[in-house]
Amino acid sequence: MAKIGLLPISDGRDYVRRDVTEHVDRAANQLATVLRDAGHEVVTAPEHVSSNALATSQARWVADQHPDITILHHSVWTFPHFTALAADATPGPLLLVANIDPKFPGMVGMLAGGGALDQIGRTHERAWGDLDDPEVQQRILAKVRAGAAVQGLRGSTFGRIGGRPMGMYTATANTDQWMRTFGVDVEEIDQWEVVRRSEHADQTRVSAARAWLEKHAAGVHYDGGILTPELLERQIRSYYAMRELIDEWNLDFSGIKGQPELTANFCTMDVAEAFLNDPYDWEGPKETHVTSTEADMDAALTMQLLKLLSGDPVLFADVRHYHADKDVWDLCNSGQHATWYAARSSDPAENLRHVNLYPEDFYFPAGGASVHHLAAPGEMTFARLTRQDSEYRMHVMRGGFRTYDEATNKQMMEASSWMWPHAFASLNCTAEEFLSRFGSNHIHAVPGDYVAELRAVCRQLGIRYDGFGDAV
């Protein structure tokens, strides 16, 4: 949840301020209650902003609390230069909120102050309305989530394990551009570190992890060649190697190249990637650690934004196949889908009973287990950061995951790579629009509707929002 700085702004005339102070207090307390009831922490400036000096001093006081987003609250007419001065002293995302009340023209103050910020080029968001209205509350909270996500990126570090995979331009990004646009640094780590460190994983923990998987998964289908207990343990060891790298290098999110070096000569990273993205592993609950396969940088960045917005594990997949008869896409990629998506349950055992560990297919001669399941149905938001002529844009669309009867599900999964995880996605746009415009082979999703938040994220980051279908 976010830490929010709240600056109540008042009128600059003492003879007016005397009569509106109680209203400003009441309105600010109401807004703070809405935010706290949603789980956020609120720090309110000690004094109302009613002079140029207070605009700067109170904004600096709030800034010293290191909020994720600062709200300038306009519940009465406010002098626009107060907004400009406060904004200048406020780093990070900024939201202007106005009450709609014919007796107290906060909306006028917001428009005048917001116009001043437009003129000086200060990026900000706006929200307005009756704070008793649930729709107004949701508009404000969506912008708060967006600001917190943008701020949550800044100062973070991405661990890039390996280089560009198989010539994929869309999997690499300019580290200078990342720091300038998103405030994210990139730590380059060789894949040899996964191999080297995996050898030193504690055998007791590794054996316990394998036993847990054998107990809770729907099946572990050893074949004596491509998938053996030894190879599954090597995959578990790779997971522990990644956890060690994450802790040692203070990585906030990661990507693993995998192909072709590890997948041809060591083992696949499927088990490691799935459980890093999960909110649990065999040792209990944990924070999800966004990890993209093929070290896809813009994938991981998209996923980290979606995680910061939603708090849920984020799906990574190839856009593998389009079933035209059903207008449904098969989103399928080796490993990568968090097992949480099998049932989206808080109980790992409930998810794992839908998960099978199958031997890898011919793409990965080093072998290991593929983490097979079908994503549970539900409404989703799909997104992907891509670049056009080196400029970032955010593809966004609504849709959902669908399932069918057991025979149909099996037939559809067998049409591609059966042993990999699948999600049957219905997108609220045409196949023509999607295939003509989408700028990557990888796509990402979280449960729920986060279109409003992603619009706000794009505005705050200064990148182009590119909606598809009804998310335009």
MARPA-396297 format. One line per field, with one value per residue (C-alpha): x negated, y negated, z negated; residue in one letter. Coordinates in steps of 0.25 Angstrom, whole numbers. Each point is the difference from the previous one (the first is absolute). Layout:
! residues N
xx <- X|...
yy <- Y|...
zz <- Z|...
torpa <- a|...
This chain:
! residues 472
xx <- 0|-4|-5|7|-3|12|-1|13|0|8|3|-11|9|0|15|4|-9|6|14|-5|-10|10|5|-14|-3|13|-3|-14|3|11|-10|-10|10|3|-14|-3|13|-7|-12|-9|-9|3|-9|7|-8|1|6|9|-7|5|-12|-12|-9|9|1|-15|-2|12|-4|-14|5|9|-12|-9|10|-4|15|2|10|4|14|3|14|9|13|2|-5|-16|-10|-7|-14|2|2|-12|-9|4|-2|-14|-4|7|-8|7|14|10|15|10|13|12|14|12|8|7|-2|-15|-7|-11|2|-4|-12|-4|2|-8|-11|0|-1|-12|-7|3|-7|-12|-1|3|6|12|13|14|12|13|14|8|-9|12|2|-7|-3|-7|-8|-4|-5|-9|-5|-3|-9|-6|-4|-6|-8|-5|-4|-8|-7|-2|-8|-9|-13|2|-10|3|-9|-3|-5|-6|0|9|7|1|-1|13|-1|13|-7|-11|1|-9|-5|-1|14|5|-7|5|14|3|-11|-4|-15|-4|-10|-6|-3|-6|8|-12|4|13|-8|-12|9|10|-11|0|14|4|3|10|8|-1|5|12|4|0|9|9|2|2|10|8|0|10|-11|-16|-1|-14|-5|-14|-6|5|6|-7|0|-14|4|12|-10|-9|12|2|-14|1|11|-8|-12|10|4|-14|-3|13|-4|-15|2|13|8|14|4|-8|-1|-7|-5|1|-1|-8|-11|7|11|-9|-11|5|15|12|3|15|1|-8|7|14|-3|-7|13|8|4|-5|-9|-2|-5|12|6|-10|0|1|-12|3|-9|1|-5|-9|-5|11|-3|13|8|-6|2|15|2|-6|9|12|-5|-1|14|7|-8|2|-9|-1|1|-11|3|-3|12|-1|13|13|12|9|12|1|-7|-9|-15|-9|-10|-11|-15|-9|0|3|14|1|7|9|8|4|11|-4|2|-7|-2|-12|5|13|-9|-10|11|3|-15|-8|-15|-2|-14|-4|2|-11|-2|-8|-10|-6|13|8|14|10|10|13|14|12|3|13|11|2|0|-14|-8|-11|-12|-13|-11|-5|-8|2|-11|-7|12|7|15|9|9|13|12|11|5|0|-5|10|1|8|4|-12|0|0|-11|-9|2|-3|-13|-5|1|-12|-10|9|-10|-2|10|12|10|11|2|12|-4|9|-6|0|-11|-2|-3|-8|-9|-2|-4|-6|-15|-5|2|1|13|3|13|5|15|9|1|-12|2|3|-13|-8|5|-5|-13|-3|3|-9|-11|2|2|11|12|4|13|7|14|9|-12|-3
yy <- 0|-14|-11|-13|-14|-9|-15|-8|-13|-12|-14|-11|-11|1|-5|11|10|-2|4|13|6|9|5|2|9|8|2|4|10|6|2|6|10|5|2|7|9|5|4|-12|-8|-15|-11|-13|-14|-6|-13|-4|-6|-15|-8|1|3|11|6|3|3|10|7|1|6|10|3|4|11|6|3|8|-10|-14|-5|-15|-1|-12|0|-15|-11|0|-10|7|-4|9|12|-4|-2|12|9|-6|4|14|11|13|2|-11|0|-12|4|-9|1|-4|-10|-12|-8|3|-1|10|5|-15|1|13|-5|-12|7|11|-9|-7|14|2|-13|4|14|7|13|3|8|-6|6|-7|3|3|8|8|5|14|-3|-12|7|11|-11|-6|13|5|-13|3|14|-5|-10|10|10|-11|-4|15|2|-12|5|14|10|10|13|4|14|2|-8|-1|13|6|-14|-6|-15|-1|7|-11|-15|-12|-1|-15|-1|9|-9|-13|4|10|-2|14|5|13|10|9|14|12|13|8|-6|9|12|-3|-3|11|10|-5|0|7|15|0|-11|5|14|-6|-9|12|8|-12|0|15|-1|-12|0|7|8|0|9|5|7|4|-9|-14|-1|7|-2|-5|-10|-5|-3|-7|-9|-2|-3|-11|-6|-1|-6|-11|-3|-1|-10|-8|-2|-2|-11|-6|3|-5|8|9|7|13|2|15|3|6|2|5|7|7|4|-2|1|-9|-12|4|4|-12|-10|5|0|-13|-6|7|-6|13|12|13|-7|-9|-14|-10|-13|3|-4|-3|8|0|11|-3|-11|-9|-13|-8|13|-1|-15|2|11|-8|-12|10|6|-14|-3|12|8|13|9|-4|9|1|7|2|-4|15|3|-6|9|-7|8|-4|-14|4|-1|11|-7|10|0|9|-2|-14|1|-1|13|-10|-2|15|-4|-13|5|-5|15|5|14|-4|-6|12|10|-5|0|11|1|6|3|-12|1|0|-15|3|11|-2|5|-3|-2|-9|-6|4|-6|-8|-14|-1|-8|-15|-14|-6|-12|3|-10|-1|-11|0|-11|-6|-8|1|-7|8|3|9|10|2|8|7|14|13|14|11|15|11|14|10|6|-14|-6|12|-1|-14|1|12|-9|-7|5|8|1|-15|-9|-6|-11|-1|-15|-8|-14|-11|-4|7|9|-9|-12|8|7|-13|-9|8|-2|13|15|-1|-5|-2|0|-1|2|-12|-13|-9|-8|-13|2|3|-12|-8|7|-4|-14|-1|7|-8|12|3|8|9|6|12|2|-5|-5|-11
zz <- 0|2|-9|4|-3|-2|2|-3|7|-4|4|-1|-6|-15|-1|9|-6|-13|5|8|-10|-6|14|5|-13|2|15|-2|-12|9|11|-10|-5|14|3|-14|2|13|-8|3|-10|0|-5|0|0|-14|6|11|12|-1|4|10|-12|-5|14|0|-15|-1|13|-4|-13|7|10|-13|-3|13|5|13|5|-5|1|1|-6|6|-9|2|9|0|5|12|-4|-13|9|9|-12|-7|12|2|-14|2|7|5|5|-2|-1|0|-7|0|-7|8|-9|6|-13|-1|14|-2|15|4|-8|6|14|-2|-8|10|12|-7|-1|15|4|-8|5|-14|2|-8|-1|-4|-7|-4|-6|-12|-10|-4|14|1|15|-4|-11|10|10|-11|-4|14|2|-14|4|13|-7|-10|11|7|-12|-4|13|-3|-7|3|6|11|0|15|-1|14|13|12|3|14|6|-6|1|-8|-12|-1|-4|-2|-15|2|4|-11|-10|6|2|-11|-10|1|0|6|-6|11|-6|8|1|-5|-14|0|4|-10|-12|3|-4|-14|-3|-13|3|-12|6|14|-4|-8|11|10|-10|-2|16|0|-11|5|15|8|5|2|13|-1|13|-4|11|2|-14|-11|-15|2|11|-9|-11|9|4|-15|-2|10|-7|-13|9|5|-15|-4|12|-3|-15|3|11|-6|13|0|13|9|14|3|15|-1|15|6|-10|-12|7|9|-10|-15|-2|3|-10|0|-15|-4|8|-4|-15|0|6|-10|-14|-6|1|-7|-12|-2|4|6|8|15|8|14|10|15|8|12|-9|7|-6|4|-4|-14|-1|5|-10|-12|3|0|-13|-6|4|-3|-11|8|7|15|12|11|12|15|9|5|8|5|-1|11|-2|-15|2|-11|-1|-7|-8|-2|-4|-7|-15|-4|-3|-16|-5|-7|13|0|-10|-5|-14|-13|-3|8|-1|7|11|1|1|14|4|7|1|14|7|9|15|11|-1|-12|1|-14|-6|-13|-4|7|-9|7|-4|6|-5|-8|7|-4|5|3|4|11|2|6|1|14|7|14|6|-14|-7|-11|1|-8|7|-9|2|-8|1|-8|-1|5|-2|6|-3|-3|14|7|-9|3|15|0|-9|9|12|-5|-11|-9|-12|-1|-8|8|-2|10|2|5|4|2|13|14|4|12|-10|-9|10|8|-11|-12|-1|-7|0|-16|-7|-15|-8|-14|-6|0|7|0|12|-7|-8|12|7|-12|-1|15|-3|-12|7|13|9|10|-4|11|-3|9|2|-12|-7|10
torpa <- m|a|k|i|g|l|l|p|i|s|d|g|r|d|y|v|r|r|d|v|t|e|h|v|d|r|a|a|n|q|l|a|t|v|l|r|d|a|g|h|e|v|v|t|a|p|e|h|v|s|s|n|a|l|a|t|s|q|a|r|w|v|a|d|q|h|p|d|i|t|i|l|h|h|s|v|w|t|f|p|h|f|t|a|l|a|a|d|a|t|p|g|p|l|l|l|v|a|n|i|d|p|k|f|p|g|m|v|g|m|l|a|g|g|g|a|l|d|q|i|g|r|t|h|e|r|a|w|g|d|l|d|d|p|e|v|q|q|r|i|l|a|k|v|r|a|g|a|a|v|q|g|l|r|g|s|t|f|g|r|i|g|g|r|p|m|g|m|y|t|a|t|a|n|t|d|q|w|m|r|t|f|g|v|d|v|e|e|i|d|q|w|e|v|v|r|r|s|e|h|a|d|q|t|r|v|s|a|a|r|a|w|l|e|k|h|a|a|g|v|h|y|d|g|g|i|l|t|p|e|l|l|e|r|q|i|r|s|y|y|a|m|r|e|l|i|d|e|w|n|l|d|f|s|g|i|k|g|q|p|e|l|t|a|n|f|c|t|m|d|v|a|e|a|f|l|n|d|p|y|d|w|e|g|p|k|e|t|h|v|t|s|t|e|a|d|m|d|a|a|l|t|m|q|l|l|k|l|l|s|g|d|p|v|l|f|a|d|v|r|h|y|h|a|d|k|d|v|w|d|l|c|n|s|g|q|h|a|t|w|y|a|a|r|s|s|d|p|a|e|n|l|r|h|v|n|l|y|p|e|d|f|y|f|p|a|g|g|a|s|v|h|h|l|a|a|p|g|e|m|t|f|a|r|l|t|r|q|d|s|e|y|r|m|h|v|m|r|g|g|f|r|t|y|d|e|a|t|n|k|q|m|m|e|a|s|s|w|m|w|p|h|a|f|a|s|l|n|c|t|a|e|e|f|l|s|r|f|g|s|n|h|i|h|a|v|p|g|d|y|v|a|e|l|r|a|v|c|r|q|l|g|i|r|y|d|g|f|g|d|a|v
